[in-house]
Amino acid sequence: MSPESLERELRVREGWTTRELDFIGALPRLTLFYEDDLLDANTWSVTIDRVTEYLGMVPFQVSFPDVKKTDDRLFEEILSNYHDLQAHLAKGKYAGLLGA
């Protein structure tokens, strides 16, 4: 993916997010972030507790023995031009998305 294509795609997705938040902005909701709440299996029980509390449900225990990531590689290993993308994003508002 070219750096320009990546930035264009990020702008498109940012627009989707903005429209979604405009639409649901007044609705009560619980915000979860994949990186904070779901990426590490050690956080799942805390996340489930937050969700059940938010929904007014009785907390419960869940087991996730068969959950596996489909790809454990780092972005640097997946993207052949990772450093080019990182350097391009470092120049603008998306700095930090690839560790830039």
Number of C-alpha atoms within 10 A of each C-alpha: 10 11 16 12 11 14 17 12 12 13 13 12 12 12 12 12 12 12 12 11 12 10 10 10 11 8 8 8 10 9 7 12 8 8 8 11 18 16 12 10 13 10 12 17 18 13 16 17 16 16 16 14 12 12 11 9 10 8 13 9 7 9 8 9 6 6 8 9 8 6 7 9 9 8 12 12 10 11 12 11 14 16 15 13 21 19 15 18 21 16 11 11 9 15 14 12 11 15 10 15
